[in-house]
Amino acid sequence: QVQLVESGGGLVQDGGSLRLSCAVSGRTFSAYAMGWFRQAPGKEREFVSTISWSGGNTRYADSVKGRFTISRDNVKNTVYLQMNSLKPEDTAVYYCAAAFGKKWPGGPNDFGSWGQGTQVTVSS
């Protein structure tokens, strides 16, 4: 099994930056891609970004494109989400997830393992 632990969340001001980390353990190399999702109070969980382990190919939601950057360290088995120019609407619990399919994941259901989440709050 793959275990995921997020860290790096906190309180930042409008326009500030924050970097989230996702430590991966267990059957590390069984995952094809990693993703970040977020969920605000009373709202559905939404896609943020995805990256493949081998090729490092990335994808971003339109709402964060140009502001957020996803990356991975294959040696440290860690995935990062660098968040710049943060806005109050970015406030949410951010989740790390792992996909095990042989193709690029198409949605949340394609991710089999999830972390506990880390809170990100952006003040206005």
Order of alpha helices (4+ residues) and beta strands (2+ residues): beta-beta-beta-beta-beta-beta-beta-beta-beta-beta-beta
